[in-house]
């Protein structure tokens, strides 16, 4: 029996099935994404979503969906389902679904009278091919199938409307057609493993409604173009493979390619294998660049997220090659002491104070894996020096070291810590001054660099930075700690100290080098455990705070207000677990294992086999944000590794 289980009796219940989504990706960042019954509920959904570098730096939906129809005795049974404007679902093919499984790949079983048909979908791992295999398991009469593709040819963040600019022509190719709606786009080849009849009937279908976009306060109605339809006879026991690709394929190889792809899949037969399977989706290679996609479907590469997620995504499965490839790609984009926060090429933004400091942390995880500090210093020491010296001297966004060794950061109108939501040009949590986690990271970075330099015999660096590191712990305590409250301020700006209970103080307890002693670390964890810890990670603000927002929902303004003011982030659990296990040793294993094990309950919900970006702060902690987030998956993998190492010690 499959590890991921679905209630067969609930598959025709749209409330159940439309809340469960499947993501399939390749190693170039392309993907196929829809609900388990094939009804698109987001503008990001599509069977074939690929980069279009001649248009922009984003992914684009080329093939949105495919309608399949069973034909017997001149009677048609359409297996598709679409939501149109208003409460209109047409056709209602989900009523024929009898089973769904996603091991080793997603598989739907339809039954119409004596007809039983299976539909298996996959996205090839190394190139741009979306494939579907249809198998007629049973039939008692001659059977034909009709396939009608719906095309979008637009950026994932936008919607398309019927227009006269679309090129409605097609070119015949082996067992299919080739189309390209607009100049600048790649051509889309749609081919079958069997000779099919194609009927060219170009037309627009209007007002497809994406309910998740409507809930999120965005445009939600789209028109889609169909060039025509394919028809083919199919025999009992026969399989037909459909392929959407950017180039024409050899149709004689489609069945073999399909079988090879299945055999190469990591089976999602356990919680761990689900996480591993998901982790691989975030590492993408484009040309000579290896990058981490921060989350699917709408995130691209983010510097902070890359360094936070990279160790969990790679080192937990001993993939040092991928770790190094991503790190070396990022290093080439270092500008002064800053790494890019987000964006590509000329559109990169360097507005993150902590991304460069998380780079040190990522290298610490790498050192724990290869046990060779001299090698790391020889390879990365020059970049570490550039960052430390740049921060010390002062750089963009008023990032500069004070006389007491602490790090100041921030300017009005921007949010350069990880709590970076902005509404109408104004940061929700500006945190200008001395952010607590930034200074914990700063101290950790200096101490780690000194550790490497000492091993490598770099006396000049040690002489320069040891006095700085020596000043920081006392300055940190004097600045952030309140004996009366028993925990650390979230940030300090001049004489103002913000003592809102947030998870940012956690890093003073979780990082390898801490500026506070064990007693203070215990007090920090006690407060966090009492007010922030949930079964899905840590809240970003205590429910006792008047600014707390317990539900992450609604339009963008509503969501941004809640994003760092109560919303739960799973990735924070990784650092809580690290601090907790460091403090409690083996006696803390059971608590951490129980929380980690609780995530198994959501493997067959929301994003199938993966972990989302956020959860509500209020019970029952409903999922939200991106359906699959790199640092969420990565940190759960890292927690699992911590537990295995501690139990084996």
FIGUDREN-762144 format. One line per 4 residues: for each residue x, y, z of C-alpha. Coordinates in nm, 3 decimals, always signed. Layout:
! residues N
X:Y:Z; ...
This chain:
! residues 649
+0.000:+0.000:+0.000; +0.126:+0.348:-0.085; +0.265:+0.564:+0.196; +0.066:+0.861:+0.067
-0.300:+0.769:+0.108; -0.612:+0.930:-0.034; -0.976:+0.867:+0.046; -1.121:+0.714:-0.271
-1.470:+0.807:-0.160; -1.373:+1.174:-0.131; -1.207:+1.219:-0.471; -1.532:+1.342:-0.628
-1.572:+1.587:-0.338; -1.419:+1.906:-0.478; -1.363:+2.055:-0.133; -1.134:+1.758:-0.067
-0.967:+1.719:-0.407; -0.913:+2.084:-0.502; -0.722:+2.146:-0.179; -0.464:+1.884:-0.276
-0.207:+1.983:-0.536; +0.068:+1.800:-0.720; +0.396:+1.950:-0.832; +0.632:+1.781:-1.077
+0.956:+1.953:-1.175; +1.275:+1.898:-1.369; +1.632:+2.004:-1.292; +1.603:+2.321:-1.500
+1.323:+2.475:-1.297; +1.036:+2.378:-1.528; +0.730:+2.215:-1.382; +0.383:+2.068:-1.415
+0.140:+2.166:-1.140; -0.231:+2.113:-1.080; -0.480:+1.962:-0.837; -0.509:+1.586:-0.800
-0.820:+1.582:-1.022; -0.664:+1.806:-1.286; -0.875:+2.117:-1.225; -0.654:+2.427:-1.234
-0.726:+2.657:-0.941; -0.424:+2.890:-0.974; -0.272:+3.097:-1.252; +0.047:+2.905:-1.169
-0.110:+2.572:-1.260; -0.030:+2.411:-1.592; +0.077:+2.084:-1.750; +0.385:+2.237:-1.914
+0.544:+2.540:-1.748; +0.893:+2.633:-1.868; +1.143:+2.922:-1.874; +1.131:+3.151:-2.176
+1.465:+3.335:-2.168; +1.393:+3.529:-2.488; +1.085:+3.680:-2.322; +1.198:+3.734:-1.960
+1.360:+3.554:-1.665; +1.040:+3.381:-1.549; +0.858:+3.057:-1.613; +0.569:+3.062:-1.860
+0.258:+2.846:-1.889; +0.255:+2.704:-2.242; +0.016:+2.410:-2.209; -0.243:+2.486:-1.942
-0.449:+2.167:-1.955; -0.565:+1.878:-2.168; -0.926:+1.764:-2.198; -0.967:+1.391:-2.256
-1.290:+1.240:-2.387; -1.388:+0.874:-2.409; -1.610:+0.793:-2.709; -1.816:+0.475:-2.741
-2.118:+0.420:-2.966; -2.115:+0.792:-3.053; -2.155:+0.877:-2.684; -1.895:+1.107:-2.532
-1.767:+1.114:-2.176; -1.540:+1.411:-2.103; -1.298:+1.333:-1.821; -1.182:+1.692:-1.763
-1.297:+1.949:-1.511; -1.271:+2.329:-1.530; -1.403:+2.604:-1.310; -1.562:+2.886:-1.507
-1.692:+3.226:-1.395; -1.955:+3.185:-1.130; -2.016:+2.851:-0.962; -1.985:+2.664:-1.291
-1.782:+2.345:-1.325; -1.783:+2.217:-1.684; -1.728:+1.941:-1.771; -1.756:+1.739:-1.453
-1.521:+1.455:-1.539; -1.414:+1.416:-1.177; -1.735:+1.218:-1.118; -1.575:+0.931:-1.313
-1.265:+0.915:-1.091; -1.246:+0.595:-0.890; -0.889:+0.604:-0.754; -0.583:+0.823:-0.721
-0.229:+0.722:-0.632; +0.101:+0.907:-0.660; +0.350:+0.626:-0.616; +0.576:+0.609:-0.808
+0.408:+0.882:-1.019; +0.060:+1.041:-1.009; -0.203:+0.802:-1.144; -0.577:+0.861:-1.185
-0.821:+0.577:-1.253; -1.148:+0.658:-1.431; -1.447:+0.429:-1.472; -1.740:+0.490:-1.705
-1.963:+0.183:-1.712; -1.744:-0.097:-1.841; -1.461:+0.137:-1.939; -1.163:+0.162:-1.705
-0.888:+0.409:-1.800; -0.573:+0.510:-1.614; -0.383:+0.836:-1.660; -0.023:+0.866:-1.539
+0.170:+1.195:-1.552; +0.535:+1.286:-1.518; +0.787:+1.560:-1.601; +1.119:+1.434:-1.733
+1.406:+1.502:-1.496; +1.671:+1.641:-1.728; +1.491:+1.809:-2.015; +1.168:+1.987:-2.104
+0.908:+1.715:-2.151; +0.569:+1.675:-1.986; +0.435:+1.326:-2.049; +0.102:+1.153:-1.991
+0.039:+0.781:-2.038; -0.319:+0.667:-2.097; -0.397:+0.295:-2.056; -0.731:+0.141:-2.142
-0.752:-0.123:-1.872; -1.096:-0.250:-1.968; -1.358:-0.188:-2.235; -1.633:-0.399:-2.392
-1.690:-0.192:-2.707; -1.475:-0.016:-2.966; -1.328:+0.292:-2.799; -1.185:+0.618:-2.924
-1.024:+0.902:-2.733; -1.029:+1.274:-2.808; -0.768:+1.514:-2.671; -0.820:+1.891:-2.669
-0.523:+2.101:-2.549; -0.570:+2.445:-2.392; -0.281:+2.688:-2.444; -0.185:+3.001:-2.251
+0.166:+3.112:-2.362; +0.204:+3.369:-2.083; +0.411:+3.450:-1.775; +0.309:+3.255:-1.464
+0.229:+3.578:-1.279; -0.015:+3.708:-1.541; -0.331:+3.596:-1.714; -0.416:+3.598:-2.083
-0.724:+3.719:-2.266; -0.857:+3.636:-2.611; -0.670:+3.845:-2.865; -0.596:+3.882:-3.234
-0.218:+3.868:-3.187; -0.215:+3.494:-3.126; -0.079:+3.292:-3.416; -0.350:+3.030:-3.469
-0.159:+2.836:-3.736; +0.012:+2.502:-3.676; +0.275:+2.282:-3.834; +0.222:+1.907:-3.862
+0.489:+1.691:-3.700; +0.511:+1.317:-3.647; +0.195:+1.204:-3.466; +0.106:+1.559:-3.365
+0.146:+1.930:-3.423; +0.377:+2.219:-3.342; +0.241:+2.562:-3.240; +0.374:+2.898:-3.123
+0.120:+3.160:-3.025; +0.353:+3.462:-3.003; +0.692:+3.573:-3.132; +0.978:+3.531:-2.889
+0.836:+3.210:-2.746; +0.963:+2.860:-2.800; +0.748:+2.636:-3.015; +0.536:+2.378:-2.837
+0.535:+2.029:-2.988; +0.245:+1.803:-2.892; +0.293:+1.444:-3.005; +0.161:+1.096:-2.935
+0.322:+0.754:-2.939; +0.051:+0.644:-3.184; -0.067:+0.793:-3.512; -0.357:+1.029:-3.437
-0.603:+1.230:-3.641; -0.580:+1.605:-3.588; -0.870:+1.841:-3.657; -0.775:+2.209:-3.664
-1.053:+2.415:-3.506; -0.885:+2.720:-3.349; -1.099:+2.883:-3.084; -1.092:+3.071:-2.755
-1.264:+2.950:-2.438; -1.357:+3.230:-2.201; -1.353:+3.298:-1.828; -1.165:+3.008:-1.673
-1.178:+3.094:-1.302; -0.887:+3.033:-1.064; -1.036:+3.020:-0.718; -0.708:+3.041:-0.527
-0.619:+3.367:-0.703; -0.964:+3.502:-0.622; -0.906:+3.419:-0.256; -0.568:+3.594:-0.268
-0.716:+3.913:-0.411; -0.564:+3.885:-0.759; -0.712:+3.874:-1.110; -0.863:+3.531:-1.150
-1.036:+3.506:-1.491; -0.853:+3.384:-1.798; -0.928:+3.300:-2.162; -0.743:+3.003:-2.311
-0.679:+2.911:-2.672; -0.735:+2.567:-2.823; -0.595:+2.496:-3.171; -0.818:+2.195:-3.226
-0.829:+1.834:-3.114; -0.670:+1.492:-3.166; -0.857:+1.164:-3.202; -0.733:+0.806:-3.193
-0.871:+0.459:-3.139; -0.746:+0.265:-2.838; -0.769:-0.108:-2.767; -0.823:-0.283:-2.437
-0.484:-0.321:-2.268; -0.322:-0.060:-2.492; -0.124:+0.242:-2.369; -0.079:+0.572:-2.553
+0.182:+0.826:-2.444; +0.136:+1.199:-2.499; +0.435:+1.434:-2.487; +0.455:+1.813:-2.471
+0.803:+1.944:-2.546; +0.997:+2.243:-2.676; +1.139:+2.035:-2.960; +1.000:+1.757:-3.176
+1.061:+1.413:-3.030; +1.109:+1.071:-3.181; +0.766:+0.925:-3.107; +0.904:+0.573:-3.122
+1.099:+0.639:-2.804; +0.815:+0.782:-2.593; +0.713:+0.460:-2.418; +1.075:+0.374:-2.340
+1.143:+0.724:-2.207; +0.833:+0.705:-1.991; +0.939:+0.374:-1.836; +1.296:+0.497:-1.782
+1.172:+0.806:-1.602; +0.956:+0.599:-1.369; +1.245:+0.368:-1.283; +1.469:+0.663:-1.191
+1.223:+0.811:-0.942; +1.293:+0.806:-0.568; +0.997:+0.617:-0.426; +0.782:+0.832:-0.197
+0.729:+0.539:+0.035; +0.823:+0.715:+0.359; +0.827:+1.058:+0.519; +1.202:+1.081:+0.464
+1.177:+0.984:+0.097; +0.903:+1.241:+0.041; +1.132:+1.510:+0.179; +1.428:+1.388:-0.028
+1.212:+1.379:-0.340; +1.096:+1.732:-0.270; +1.447:+1.857:-0.185; +1.578:+1.759:-0.529
+1.318:+1.981:-0.696; +1.472:+2.301:-0.561; +1.823:+2.254:-0.705; +1.818:+2.369:-1.065
+2.095:+2.397:-1.323; +2.072:+2.644:-1.608; +2.379:+2.650:-1.828; +2.677:+2.673:-1.593
+2.472:+2.806:-1.302; +2.334:+2.592:-1.019; +2.074:+2.765:-0.806; +1.818:+2.706:-0.535
+1.459:+2.790:-0.619; +1.324:+2.934:-0.293; +0.976:+2.792:-0.345; +0.725:+2.670:-0.598
+0.541:+2.797:-0.783; +0.613:+3.171:-0.767; +0.955:+3.214:-0.604; +1.281:+3.235:-0.793
+1.632:+3.244:-0.653; +1.673:+3.427:-0.321; +2.014:+3.473:-0.159; +1.906:+3.438:+0.202
+1.690:+3.137:+0.125; +1.972:+2.976:-0.071; +2.217:+2.977:+0.219; +1.952:+2.879:+0.473
+1.820:+2.589:+0.266; +2.133:+2.463:+0.092; +2.280:+2.249:+0.375; +1.950:+2.072:+0.437
+1.880:+2.019:+0.069; +2.223:+1.874:-0.009; +2.444:+1.778:+0.285; +2.174:+1.572:+0.457
+2.200:+1.336:+0.160; +2.579:+1.370:+0.124; +2.555:+1.568:-0.198; +2.859:+1.793:-0.154
+2.885:+1.835:-0.530; +2.549:+2.014:-0.552; +2.633:+2.216:-0.240; +2.957:+2.340:-0.395
+2.798:+2.409:-0.734; +2.533:+2.635:-0.581; +2.780:+2.805:-0.349; +3.021:+2.878:-0.631
+2.739:+3.023:-0.842; +2.642:+3.254:-0.556; +3.001:+3.365:-0.490; +3.029:+3.499:-0.844
+2.743:+3.736:-0.762; +2.896:+3.882:-0.447; +2.901:+4.263:-0.480; +3.130:+4.417:-0.221
+3.024:+4.246:+0.103; +2.666:+4.176:-0.011; +2.501:+3.883:-0.183; +2.193:+3.944:-0.396
+1.868:+3.914:-0.209; +1.659:+3.828:-0.513; +1.639:+3.874:-0.888; +1.850:+3.778:-1.188
+2.113:+3.956:-1.397; +2.067:+4.332:-1.408; +1.749:+4.298:-1.201; +1.926:+4.176:-0.888
+1.858:+4.349:-0.558; +2.124:+4.347:-0.284; +1.894:+4.463:-0.003; +1.962:+4.194:+0.257
+2.182:+4.243:+0.562; +2.174:+3.878:+0.669; +2.223:+3.686:+0.342; +2.602:+3.732:+0.362
+2.603:+3.619:+0.725; +2.403:+3.307:+0.644; +2.680:+3.230:+0.393; +2.913:+3.178:+0.691
+2.658:+2.948:+0.853; +2.624:+2.742:+0.534; +3.002:+2.699:+0.528; +2.992:+2.589:+0.892
+2.758:+2.308:+0.793; +2.994:+2.221:+0.509; +3.289:+2.210:+0.750; +3.095:+1.968:+0.968
+3.068:+1.747:+0.664; +3.419:+1.756:+0.516; +3.618:+1.824:+0.840; +3.881:+2.031:+0.660
+3.897:+2.392:+0.786; +4.220:+2.473:+0.597; +4.060:+2.374:+0.266; +3.760:+2.598:+0.334
+3.979:+2.893:+0.437; +4.201:+2.854:+0.131; +3.899:+2.838:-0.099; +3.661:+3.087:+0.063
+3.871:+3.286:+0.311; +3.917:+3.584:+0.078; +3.539:+3.621:+0.036; +3.483:+3.588:+0.411
+3.732:+3.868:+0.469; +3.563:+4.091:+0.211; +3.227:+4.049:+0.386; +3.358:+4.108:+0.738
+3.573:+4.404:+0.638; +3.292:+4.552:+0.430; +3.045:+4.531:+0.716; +3.300:+4.670:+0.960
+3.384:+4.969:+0.740; +3.024:+5.028:+0.639; +2.831:+4.950:+0.322; +2.493:+5.008:+0.161
+2.174:+5.042:+0.368; +2.370:+5.187:+0.659; +2.517:+4.848:+0.745; +2.815:+4.923:+0.971
+2.991:+4.801:+1.281; +2.968:+5.016:+1.594; +3.254:+5.080:+1.837; +3.124:+4.807:+2.069
+3.143:+4.551:+1.788; +2.769:+4.523:+1.723; +2.623:+4.561:+1.376; +2.384:+4.839:+1.281
+2.163:+4.801:+0.973; +1.871:+4.962:+0.798; +1.741:+5.279:+0.638; +1.390:+5.429:+0.632
+1.157:+5.284:+0.372; +1.329:+4.946:+0.345; +1.320:+4.617:+0.534; +1.655:+4.440:+0.497
+1.617:+4.160:+0.754; +1.425:+3.841:+0.675; +1.109:+4.010:+0.807; +1.081:+4.205:+0.485
+0.711:+4.245:+0.398; +0.625:+4.585:+0.251; +0.280:+4.739:+0.207; +0.235:+5.041:-0.019
+0.606:+5.115:-0.003; +0.624:+5.097:+0.378; +0.791:+4.808:+0.564; +0.562:+4.620:+0.802
+0.857:+4.541:+1.031; +1.138:+4.789:+0.947; +1.355:+4.687:+1.247; +1.612:+4.961:+1.179
+1.904:+4.970:+1.420; +2.045:+4.659:+1.586; +1.837:+4.350:+1.493; +1.903:+4.069:+1.740
+1.943:+3.784:+1.488; +2.171:+3.993:+1.267; +2.405:+4.050:+1.560; +2.393:+3.684:+1.661
+2.484:+3.596:+1.302; +2.755:+3.864:+1.298; +2.922:+3.723:+1.610; +2.893:+3.369:+1.475
+3.048:+3.478:+1.143; +3.347:+3.642:+1.310; +3.408:+3.345:+1.539; +3.382:+3.096:+1.255
+3.625:+3.296:+1.041; +3.868:+3.306:+1.336; +3.834:+2.930:+1.376; +3.928:+2.874:+1.012
+4.206:+3.135:+1.016; +4.365:+2.985:+1.328; +4.371:+2.641:+1.167; +4.516:+2.786:+0.848
+4.777:+2.992:+1.033; +4.647:+3.333:+0.922; +4.788:+3.527:+1.221; +4.726:+3.869:+1.069
+4.352:+3.807:+1.041; +4.335:+3.666:+1.393; +4.518:+3.963:+1.541; +4.277:+4.198:+1.366
+3.950:+4.031:+1.459; +4.004:+3.866:+1.798; +3.969:+4.201:+1.982; +3.638:+4.261:+1.801
+3.503:+3.918:+1.889; +3.607:+3.973:+2.250; +3.395:+4.289:+2.280; +3.074:+4.152:+2.136
+2.935:+3.916:+2.406; +2.919:+4.182:+2.677; +2.790:+4.444:+2.434; +2.527:+4.195:+2.313
+2.407:+4.127:+2.668; +2.405:+4.495:+2.763; +2.213:+4.586:+2.449; +1.956:+4.310:+2.412
+1.901:+4.129:+2.743; +1.643:+4.236:+3.000; +1.688:+4.068:+3.342; +1.335:+4.173:+3.433
+1.179:+4.015:+3.125; +1.418:+3.723:+3.100; +1.466:+3.736:+2.724; +1.623:+3.939:+2.443
+1.493:+4.247:+2.265; +1.398:+4.190:+1.902; +1.584:+4.501:+1.791; +1.732:+4.814:+1.945
+1.730:+5.159:+1.788; +1.911:+5.415:+2.002; +1.736:+5.422:+2.339; +1.436:+5.229:+2.206
+1.422:+4.855:+2.269; +1.150:+4.641:+2.111; +1.068:+4.349:+2.338; +0.800:+4.194:+2.118
+0.834:+3.817:+2.157; +0.958:+3.701:+1.818; +1.170:+3.404:+1.706; +1.468:+3.621:+1.608
+1.627:+3.585:+1.951; +1.638:+3.210:+1.888; +1.954:+3.241:+1.678; +2.150:+3.360:+1.980
+2.084:+3.010:+2.115; +2.099:+2.799:+1.799; +2.404:+2.919:+1.608; +2.734:+2.733:+1.657
+2.889:+3.035:+1.831; +2.658:+3.207:+2.076; +2.715:+3.548:+2.237; +2.517:+3.440:+2.547
+2.576:+3.174:+2.810; +2.377:+2.858:+2.873; +2.153:+3.016:+3.135; +2.039:+3.287:+2.894
+1.994:+3.034:+2.615; +1.762:+2.834:+2.839; +1.556:+3.144:+2.918; +1.528:+3.226:+2.548
+1.406:+2.876:+2.467; +1.158:+2.877:+2.756; +0.991:+3.192:+2.621; +0.991:+3.064:+2.263
+0.852:+2.727:+2.365; +0.581:+2.891:+2.572; +0.464:+3.154:+2.323; +0.586:+3.070:+1.974
+0.623:+2.695:+1.931; +0.345:+2.513:+1.741; +0.325:+2.167:+1.582; +0.418:+2.330:+1.248
+0.711:+2.549:+1.350; +0.746:+2.884:+1.525; +0.510:+3.179:+1.518; +0.667:+3.507:+1.415
+0.497:+3.694:+1.701; +0.345:+3.594:+2.032; -0.036:+3.561:+2.040; -0.022:+3.779:+2.352
+0.100:+4.073:+2.144; -0.168:+4.324:+2.030; -0.017:+4.317:+1.679; -0.060:+3.941:+1.647
-0.238:+3.810:+1.337; -0.334:+3.444:+1.369; -0.465:+3.381:+1.018; -0.262:+3.413:+0.698
-0.533:+3.472:+0.438; -0.711:+3.731:+0.227; -0.567:+3.983:-0.015; -0.199:+4.077:-0.030
-0.228:+4.354:+0.228; -0.399:+4.121:+0.476; -0.142:+3.849:+0.417; +0.155:+4.084:+0.440
+0.026:+4.222:+0.772; +0.013:+3.868:+0.909; +0.326:+3.733:+0.738; +0.574:+3.820:+1.015
+0.323:+3.904:+1.283; +0.208:+3.562:+1.395; +0.227:+3.340:+1.089; +0.415:+3.013:+1.148
+0.732:+2.932:+0.951; +0.836:+2.564:+0.948; +1.203:+2.647:+0.878; +1.236:+2.806:+1.221
+1.172:+2.466:+1.378; +1.514:+2.352:+1.252; +1.692:+2.615:+1.459; +1.467:+2.558:+1.758
+1.550:+2.187:+1.742; +1.921:+2.261:+1.719; +1.915:+2.492:+2.021; +1.691:+2.257:+2.219
+1.903:+1.949:+2.155; +2.221:+2.141:+2.234; +2.073:+2.243:+2.567; +1.897:+1.920:+2.666
+2.107:+1.656:+2.494; +1.952:+1.313:+2.452; +1.673:+1.398:+2.694; +1.541:+1.640:+2.432
+1.520:+1.384:+2.153; +1.164:+1.270:+2.221; +1.015:+1.619:+2.207; +1.188:+1.707:+1.882
+1.108:+1.372:+1.725; +0.741:+1.411:+1.816; +0.717:+1.752:+1.647; +0.907:+1.631:+1.341
+0.685:+1.323:+1.318; +0.377:+1.544:+1.326; +0.462:+1.671:+0.979; +0.387:+1.324:+0.845
+0.020:+1.408:+0.894; +0.035:+1.671:+0.618; +0.223:+1.474:+0.353; -0.100:+1.385:+0.171
-0.258:+1.728:+0.216; -0.206:+2.065:+0.048; +0.115:+2.013:-0.155; +0.144:+1.635:-0.188
+0.470:+1.503:-0.043; +0.618:+1.841:+0.047; +0.609:+2.124:+0.304; +0.464:+2.471:+0.235
+0.600:+2.815:+0.305; +0.386:+2.897:+0.610; +0.099:+2.794:+0.835; -0.157:+2.996:+1.027
-0.051:+3.101:+1.374; -0.389:+2.993:+1.511; -0.493:+2.627:+1.535; -0.557:+2.415:+1.335
-0.259:+2.586:+1.160; -0.385:+2.573:+0.802; -0.115:+2.584:+0.530; -0.049:+2.894:+0.323
+0.193:+3.065:+0.090; +0.397:+2.873:-0.165; +0.292:+2.511:-0.189; +0.651:+2.383:-0.157
+0.925:+2.588:+0.012; +1.296:+2.510:+0.002; +1.391:+2.610:+0.356; +1.084:+2.434:+0.501
+1.184:+2.104:+0.344; +1.554:+2.158:+0.409; +1.522:+2.226:+0.779; +1.305:+1.921:+0.841
+1.570:+1.711:+0.669; +1.834:+1.875:+0.886; +1.636:+1.802:+1.203; +1.615:+1.438:+1.100
+1.991:+1.431:+1.054; +2.047:+1.590:+1.398; +1.830:+1.323:+1.560; +2.004:+1.036:+1.381
+2.347:+1.167:+1.481; +2.248:+1.222:+1.843; +2.081:+0.883:+1.873; +2.385:+0.717:+1.719
+2.635:+0.894:+1.943
